[in-house]
Amino acid sequence: MVEKSKEPMPAPLNSSDMKPYIRQQPNKRIFGSRFHLGLYNLSNIEKEKWPHGWLRRIGEEPVVFDPIATERSRDQLAGYLASKGYFNAIVEDTIEVKKQEAEVSYKVIPGRPYIIANISYDIQDTTFYSLVIMDTVNCLFERGMAYDVDLLRAERQRLERYIRDIGYYSFSAEDIFFRVDSSLMNHQVSVQYVVTKKSILDSQGGLTTRNHIRHRIRDVYVFPEFEPREALTGGEEYALTFDTTYFEGIHFVSPPGKSPVKHEVIKQSLYISPGSPFSITNTDQTQAHLAALKNHRLINVNFIDPGIPGGRGLNEGLLDCMIQLTPMPRQSFTVEFEGTNAGGNLGGAVNFIYQNKSLFRGAENFSLKLKGAYEALTEDVGALKSSQEFGIETALRLPKFLMPFPAKENFIRKHDPKTVILAGYNYQKMPVYTRTIANLTLGYSWKGNRYITNTVNPLVINAVDIKNMDPDFQAKVDTTSYLAYSYRPVMIVGGNYSLVFNNQILQNSIDYWYLRIGFNLAGNLLSAAYKLAGANKTDDGYLLAGQPFAQFVKLEADASYHYKINEASTVVYRAFTGLGLSYGNSRVMPFEEQYFGGGANDLRAWTVKTLGPGSYDPDIESDTTFLYQIADIKLEANFEYRFKLFWIMEGATFIDVGNIWTLREDKDRPGGQFQFNRFLDDLAVGTGLGLRFDIKFVMLRADLGLKLRDPKISDGSKWIPLTRPYSFRDDVAIVVGIGYPF
């Protein structure tokens, strides 16, 4: 029996791909309403003074039906279909006019697509004939695929980059084209892949061709202190002020004296070296890695063809690489005013920052920050308290790995590693206690690829000390076992790892994913060392510097997808899950490592730390409730529809679902433990509306949250609309924040 070969399936046609080819688009809609058109129509077209001119600027002019644009749209749709291989496609338009509104419909009958039956090659340049033929295995199209102009364009760019990467500096996509023959029978085309010789002008001014020349790098010149303005005005006199230093094959040209960045640091960022073939990829990577040093405000990589034959063959030429680096100011001192949004509590801070961008002339970025902050703490009972914070923070970021990791040039060039050393001390005055936090972190970060960043902090030390606790709050803590172990001085000695995937391309503003996976481990090495040493164990466990140290493991995953509907609307989906497990030297997780529910970046129908855990219903008493609701597990899902309104204003509507739970049973908080057979019944659901104010340097946000489902309701349905009337005090929350919530 002979099996018939199946006809290849073309890529599906999507209406969203055809939309850009329609010349006239209707006015934007938000919730089905032409809001921006309405703003425009509020103005008097004959007046320019405020508010008429302003309304027209923030609104959208009505799209007036144009039959000629409809014809052009029909032709462009037919052209798009032909580019996808549907040469016999039919596009029809239908126009219906009702109440001074025209509705245009386009009916597309694509027909049968043309398939690539044969591929042949006409490589006219003999110098890289064999290289191109060998590279055909990487060709983006092949026999049996549907004909697609976009695929041919992508292949043209791919081959251009491949040939330029092996040394052909003057080669371009203009030297590649395709001859397509659609006269074959049975909806098939033949494609001839043509790579031409280089077109040049001869001595008589006529056009002639020759084989492409492969170029190698003759010399590399680095100007680490290049000033474009002085170069333009000074001419030769400016160039004469430079000295040239030859360092490991590279010419460094700079004024006399020490360069702000050591030569070896710049060299390890260079992918271009004397004797190597020209490569556009190496050029791009050189540019990117020099920018990553964050010591230069301008980076310019140029090549000069001296017109001297040379290299390693008859058809090779030479290039000189000129790298001009314009340095940033090495030291700076700034005063910074910022809004804070810790856990949904809005506040402000003043920072005094000193920064040195090359502390030891190795592109080490050192910063010293003095901080003073104030935050308003919102409580369930509606009162308002505040916290004050004062601290000092230092950070040293190095463009390589410190020991014990080797700082090899190949790894540095491929993964752009960083070493970060952080140290700080903070004094925090809360309403019912005072807390000090001293911290030290040694961390490493590197790029896995274009979208993935890895961060590992093998050493993280936090010393938390709680003092001056309010007597009433102390009594509450002492009678609640969970709080008694949460609000104690503690040492946290451990490490963590996180992986971040982000394929957002800012300049194109397309749909993108954000994913963060985190792993935190503390206390295990200390616990093992104490056990091996036979140390004495107190009721609080082993002590380090007179304080118990925490022992726990913590896992987190945070994912969001941003989908752009149109220029005015975006939908964001987000899911978060986190789990913390204390063991060994700790009975509970440290207060700083536990999860809470509610607030501006969480379930916005609840104020911060007032949700959960589980179905637990806390007693509302005194003024300390906001500190209680913390736990070991958190599940959360969010949906947010964002839309542009006018001027600097944006709007949003959202649905938040989630809760927190304890991992172990807590007799003081019944219903707070996570159980697989009932956790869905513990989910809280909230919805609401929000306003955003985009004032360029910061995004201010206010959200009005409304409870839909409250897990602490014990009688009847937990869905509030089915249970009781709404209470503005108990069921509505107004939260403010800075930036988008996720």
WODASUL-V178271 format. One line per field, one symbol per residue. burial: I if it has 16 or more other ideal C-beta (glycine too) atoms within 10 Angstrom, else O. A space follows every 50 residues. Layout:
BEGIN
burial: ???
END
This chain:
BEGIN
burial: OOOOOOOOOIOOOOOOOIOOIIOIOOOIIIOOOIIIIOIIOOIOOOOOOO OOOOIIOIIIOOOOIOOOOIOOIIOIIIOIIIIIIIIOIOIOOOOOOOOO OIOIOIOIOOOOIIIIIOIOOOIOIOIIOOOIOOOOOOOIIOOOIIIIOO IIOOIIOIIIOIIIOOIIIOIOOOIIOOOOOOOOOOIIIOIOIOIOIIOO OOOOOOOOOOOIIIIIIIIIIIIIIIIOOOOOOOOOOIOOOOOOOOOOOI IIIIOOOOIIIIIOIIIIIIIIOOOOIIIIOIIOIIIOIIOOIOIIOOIO IOOOOOOOOOIOOOOIIIIIIIIIIIIOOOOOOOOOOOOIIIOIIIIOIO IOOOIOIIIOIOIIIIIOIOIOIOIOIIIIOOOOIOIOIOIOIOIIIIII IOOOOOOOOOOIIIIIIIIIIIOIOIOIOIIIIOIOIOIIIIIIIIOOOO OOIOIOIOOIIIIIOIOOIIOOIOOIIOOIOIIIIIIIIIIIIIIIIIOI IOOOOOOOOOOIOIIIOIOIIIIIOIIOOIOOOOOOOOOIIIIIOOOIII IIIIOIOIIIOIOOOOOIIIOIOIIIOIIIOIOIIIIIIIIOIIIIIIII IIIIIIIIIIIIIIIIOIOOOOIIIIIIIIIIIIIIOIOIIIIIIIOOOI IIOIIIIIIIIIIOOIOOIOIIIIOOOOIOOIIIIIIIOIOIOOOOOOII IOIOIIIIIIIOIOOOOIOIOOOOOOOOOOIOIOIIIIOIII
END
